[in-house]
Each structure stands twice: as C-alpha cells, then as structure tokens.
C-alpha cells in the first residue's frame, strides 16, 4: 500500500502549515510507515493511505515519488 506522510522537517520546532512537507512511502500499515521513517527526525503530523481516485490524482503530480526504504 502507498501512504502519504505529512511532516515537518524538525521535531523541535512548532508545526506551521506553510512548512508542512509530504512524502510517499510504501508500507503494510501506518505503524510500519512510521517505523520506516522514525530515524529521520521528522515531526510526523499525519499518515494517510492513498488508494483509488486519490492515488490516480497523486500519480499525475510531477513531484510524486515513492520513498523506498
């Protein structure tokens, strides 16, 4: 499954919407995805499974790239 992760690059700063970044990662569950990126020091705001029409929409984005771990 593909998940979209909304995060801040630093977990020591207060989250600001304008600084929120996203990445796509393949995983079995939300827990699996969080464990894969735990060593990066991100402040993870939200992890969302991407399927169906939402995935089709994201595939059209030129910045779409799945992180492989």
Chimera marker file (.cmm) of the C-alpha trace (Angstrom):
<marker_set name="trace">
<marker id="1" x="0.000" y="0.000" z="0.000" r="1" g="1" b="0" radius="0.5"/>
<marker id="2" x="1.065" y="3.565" z="-0.618" r="1" g="1" b="0" radius="0.5"/>
<marker id="3" x="0.880" y="6.111" z="2.195" r="1" g="1" b="0" radius="0.5"/>
<marker id="4" x="1.196" y="9.891" z="2.112" r="1" g="1" b="0" radius="0.5"/>
<marker id="5" x="3.077" y="11.323" z="5.080" r="1" g="1" b="0" radius="0.5"/>
<marker id="6" x="2.623" y="14.939" z="6.142" r="1" g="1" b="0" radius="0.5"/>
<marker id="7" x="5.571" y="16.107" z="8.217" r="1" g="1" b="0" radius="0.5"/>
<marker id="8" x="7.765" y="18.938" z="9.460" r="1" g="1" b="0" radius="0.5"/>
<marker id="9" x="11.499" y="18.516" z="8.911" r="1" g="1" b="0" radius="0.5"/>
<marker id="10" x="12.379" y="19.247" z="12.528" r="1" g="1" b="0" radius="0.5"/>
<marker id="11" x="10.662" y="17.739" z="15.517" r="1" g="1" b="0" radius="0.5"/>
<marker id="12" x="11.997" y="20.511" z="17.764" r="1" g="1" b="0" radius="0.5"/>
<marker id="13" x="10.015" y="23.318" z="16.121" r="1" g="1" b="0" radius="0.5"/>
<marker id="14" x="6.343" y="24.155" z="16.375" r="1" g="1" b="0" radius="0.5"/>
<marker id="15" x="4.425" y="22.814" z="13.342" r="1" g="1" b="0" radius="0.5"/>
<marker id="16" x="3.452" y="25.516" z="10.848" r="1" g="1" b="0" radius="0.5"/>
<marker id="17" x="1.120" y="24.650" z="7.980" r="1" g="1" b="0" radius="0.5"/>
<marker id="18" x="3.212" y="26.544" z="5.441" r="1" g="1" b="0" radius="0.5"/>
<marker id="19" x="6.252" y="24.405" z="6.313" r="1" g="1" b="0" radius="0.5"/>
<marker id="20" x="4.464" y="21.067" z="6.047" r="1" g="1" b="0" radius="0.5"/>
<marker id="21" x="6.056" y="18.740" z="3.527" r="1" g="1" b="0" radius="0.5"/>
<marker id="22" x="4.828" y="15.444" z="2.132" r="1" g="1" b="0" radius="0.5"/>
<marker id="23" x="6.367" y="12.204" z="1.012" r="1" g="1" b="0" radius="0.5"/>
<marker id="24" x="5.028" y="8.934" z="-0.274" r="1" g="1" b="0" radius="0.5"/>
<marker id="25" x="6.167" y="5.633" z="1.146" r="1" g="1" b="0" radius="0.5"/>
<marker id="26" x="5.170" y="2.038" z="0.633" r="1" g="1" b="0" radius="0.5"/>
<marker id="27" x="4.248" y="0.032" z="3.702" r="1" g="1" b="0" radius="0.5"/>
<marker id="28" x="1.959" y="-2.561" z="5.230" r="1" g="1" b="0" radius="0.5"/>
<marker id="29" x="0.312" y="-0.228" z="7.763" r="1" g="1" b="0" radius="0.5"/>
<marker id="30" x="0.556" y="3.208" z="9.353" r="1" g="1" b="0" radius="0.5"/>
<marker id="31" x="2.694" y="1.688" z="12.109" r="1" g="1" b="0" radius="0.5"/>
<marker id="32" x="5.046" y="0.169" z="9.524" r="1" g="1" b="0" radius="0.5"/>
<marker id="33" x="5.400" y="3.515" z="7.730" r="1" g="1" b="0" radius="0.5"/>
<marker id="34" x="6.097" y="5.369" z="10.975" r="1" g="1" b="0" radius="0.5"/>
<marker id="35" x="8.785" y="2.831" z="11.896" r="1" g="1" b="0" radius="0.5"/>
<marker id="36" x="10.438" y="3.213" z="8.478" r="1" g="1" b="0" radius="0.5"/>
<marker id="37" x="10.860" y="6.972" z="8.887" r="1" g="1" b="0" radius="0.5"/>
<marker id="38" x="11.465" y="7.068" z="12.663" r="1" g="1" b="0" radius="0.5"/>
<marker id="39" x="15.229" y="7.551" z="12.256" r="1" g="1" b="0" radius="0.5"/>
<marker id="40" x="14.849" y="10.717" z="10.147" r="1" g="1" b="0" radius="0.5"/>
<marker id="41" x="13.880" y="13.056" z="12.998" r="1" g="1" b="0" radius="0.5"/>
<marker id="42" x="10.679" y="14.228" z="11.312" r="1" g="1" b="0" radius="0.5"/>
<marker id="43" x="7.721" y="15.603" z="13.231" r="1" g="1" b="0" radius="0.5"/>
<marker id="44" x="5.052" y="13.443" z="11.576" r="1" g="1" b="0" radius="0.5"/>
<marker id="45" x="1.686" y="15.176" z="11.558" r="1" g="1" b="0" radius="0.5"/>
<marker id="46" x="-0.439" y="12.653" z="9.692" r="1" g="1" b="0" radius="0.5"/>
<marker id="47" x="-0.119" y="9.411" z="7.723" r="1" g="1" b="0" radius="0.5"/>
<marker id="48" x="-2.815" y="8.719" z="5.133" r="1" g="1" b="0" radius="0.5"/>
<marker id="49" x="-3.357" y="5.655" z="2.953" r="1" g="1" b="0" radius="0.5"/>
<marker id="50" x="-3.663" y="6.656" z="-0.707" r="1" g="1" b="0" radius="0.5"/>
<marker id="51" x="-5.914" y="4.492" z="-2.908" r="1" g="1" b="0" radius="0.5"/>
<marker id="52" x="-8.299" y="4.692" z="-5.827" r="1" g="1" b="0" radius="0.5"/>
<marker id="53" x="-9.016" y="8.094" z="-7.329" r="1" g="1" b="0" radius="0.5"/>
<marker id="54" x="-6.782" y="9.806" z="-4.773" r="1" g="1" b="0" radius="0.5"/>
<marker id="55" x="-3.811" y="7.690" z="-5.894" r="1" g="1" b="0" radius="0.5"/>
<marker id="56" x="-4.637" y="8.381" z="-9.552" r="1" g="1" b="0" radius="0.5"/>
<marker id="57" x="-4.629" y="12.110" z="-8.794" r="1" g="1" b="0" radius="0.5"/>
<marker id="58" x="-1.297" y="11.946" z="-6.963" r="1" g="1" b="0" radius="0.5"/>
<marker id="59" x="0.278" y="9.954" z="-9.827" r="1" g="1" b="0" radius="0.5"/>
<marker id="60" x="-0.318" y="12.954" z="-12.107" r="1" g="1" b="0" radius="0.5"/>
<marker id="61" x="1.777" y="15.216" z="-9.853" r="1" g="1" b="0" radius="0.5"/>
<marker id="62" x="5.298" y="15.738" z="-11.194" r="1" g="1" b="0" radius="0.5"/>
<marker id="63" x="6.681" y="15.593" z="-7.628" r="1" g="1" b="0" radius="0.5"/>
<marker id="64" x="5.199" y="12.121" z="-6.984" r="1" g="1" b="0" radius="0.5"/>
<marker id="65" x="7.962" y="9.755" z="-5.953" r="1" g="1" b="0" radius="0.5"/>
<marker id="66" x="7.693" y="6.772" z="-3.626" r="1" g="1" b="0" radius="0.5"/>
<marker id="67" x="10.369" y="6.607" z="-0.960" r="1" g="1" b="0" radius="0.5"/>
<marker id="68" x="11.992" y="3.188" z="-0.818" r="1" g="1" b="0" radius="0.5"/>
<marker id="69" x="13.467" y="2.008" z="2.412" r="1" g="1" b="0" radius="0.5"/>
<link id1="1" id2="2" r="1" g="1" b="0" radius="0.2"/>
<link id1="2" id2="3" r="1" g="1" b="0" radius="0.2"/>
<link id1="3" id2="4" r="1" g="1" b="0" radius="0.2"/>
<link id1="4" id2="5" r="1" g="1" b="0" radius="0.2"/>
<link id1="5" id2="6" r="1" g="1" b="0" radius="0.2"/>
<link id1="6" id2="7" r="1" g="1" b="0" radius="0.2"/>
<link id1="7" id2="8" r="1" g="1" b="0" radius="0.2"/>
<link id1="8" id2="9" r="1" g="1" b="0" radius="0.2"/>
<link id1="9" id2="10" r="1" g="1" b="0" radius="0.2"/>
<link id1="10" id2="11" r="1" g="1" b="0" radius="0.2"/>
<link id1="11" id2="12" r="1" g="1" b="0" radius="0.2"/>
<link id1="12" id2="13" r="1" g="1" b="0" radius="0.2"/>
<link id1="13" id2="14" r="1" g="1" b="0" radius="0.2"/>
<link id1="14" id2="15" r="1" g="1" b="0" radius="0.2"/>
<link id1="15" id2="16" r="1" g="1" b="0" radius="0.2"/>
<link id1="16" id2="17" r="1" g="1" b="0" radius="0.2"/>
<link id1="17" id2="18" r="1" g="1" b="0" radius="0.2"/>
<link id1="18" id2="19" r="1" g="1" b="0" radius="0.2"/>
<link id1="19" id2="20" r="1" g="1" b="0" radius="0.2"/>
<link id1="20" id2="21" r="1" g="1" b="0" radius="0.2"/>
<link id1="21" id2="22" r="1" g="1" b="0" radius="0.2"/>
<link id1="22" id2="23" r="1" g="1" b="0" radius="0.2"/>
<link id1="23" id2="24" r="1" g="1" b="0" radius="0.2"/>
<link id1="24" id2="25" r="1" g="1" b="0" radius="0.2"/>
<link id1="25" id2="26" r="1" g="1" b="0" radius="0.2"/>
<link id1="26" id2="27" r="1" g="1" b="0" radius="0.2"/>
<link id1="27" id2="28" r="1" g="1" b="0" radius="0.2"/>
<link id1="28" id2="29" r="1" g="1" b="0" radius="0.2"/>
<link id1="29" id2="30" r="1" g="1" b="0" radius="0.2"/>
<link id1="30" id2="31" r="1" g="1" b="0" radius="0.2"/>
<link id1="31" id2="32" r="1" g="1" b="0" radius="0.2"/>
<link id1="32" id2="33" r="1" g="1" b="0" radius="0.2"/>
<link id1="33" id2="34" r="1" g="1" b="0" radius="0.2"/>
<link id1="34" id2="35" r="1" g="1" b="0" radius="0.2"/>
<link id1="35" id2="36" r="1" g="1" b="0" radius="0.2"/>
<link id1="36" id2="37" r="1" g="1" b="0" radius="0.2"/>
<link id1="37" id2="38" r="1" g="1" b="0" radius="0.2"/>
<link id1="38" id2="39" r="1" g="1" b="0" radius="0.2"/>
<link id1="39" id2="40" r="1" g="1" b="0" radius="0.2"/>
<link id1="40" id2="41" r="1" g="1" b="0" radius="0.2"/>
<link id1="41" id2="42" r="1" g="1" b="0" radius="0.2"/>
<link id1="42" id2="43" r="1" g="1" b="0" radius="0.2"/>
<link id1="43" id2="44" r="1" g="1" b="0" radius="0.2"/>
<link id1="44" id2="45" r="1" g="1" b="0" radius="0.2"/>
<link id1="45" id2="46" r="1" g="1" b="0" radius="0.2"/>
<link id1="46" id2="47" r="1" g="1" b="0" radius="0.2"/>
<link id1="47" id2="48" r="1" g="1" b="0" radius="0.2"/>
<link id1="48" id2="49" r="1" g="1" b="0" radius="0.2"/>
<link id1="49" id2="50" r="1" g="1" b="0" radius="0.2"/>
<link id1="50" id2="51" r="1" g="1" b="0" radius="0.2"/>
<link id1="51" id2="52" r="1" g="1" b="0" radius="0.2"/>
<link id1="52" id2="53" r="1" g="1" b="0" radius="0.2"/>
<link id1="53" id2="54" r="1" g="1" b="0" radius="0.2"/>
<link id1="54" id2="55" r="1" g="1" b="0" radius="0.2"/>
<link id1="55" id2="56" r="1" g="1" b="0" radius="0.2"/>
<link id1="56" id2="57" r="1" g="1" b="0" radius="0.2"/>
<link id1="57" id2="58" r="1" g="1" b="0" radius="0.2"/>
<link id1="58" id2="59" r="1" g="1" b="0" radius="0.2"/>
<link id1="59" id2="60" r="1" g="1" b="0" radius="0.2"/>
<link id1="60" id2="61" r="1" g="1" b="0" radius="0.2"/>
<link id1="61" id2="62" r="1" g="1" b="0" radius="0.2"/>
<link id1="62" id2="63" r="1" g="1" b="0" radius="0.2"/>
<link id1="63" id2="64" r="1" g="1" b="0" radius="0.2"/>
<link id1="64" id2="65" r="1" g="1" b="0" radius="0.2"/>
<link id1="65" id2="66" r="1" g="1" b="0" radius="0.2"/>
<link id1="66" id2="67" r="1" g="1" b="0" radius="0.2"/>
<link id1="67" id2="68" r="1" g="1" b="0" radius="0.2"/>
<link id1="68" id2="69" r="1" g="1" b="0" radius="0.2"/>
</marker_set>
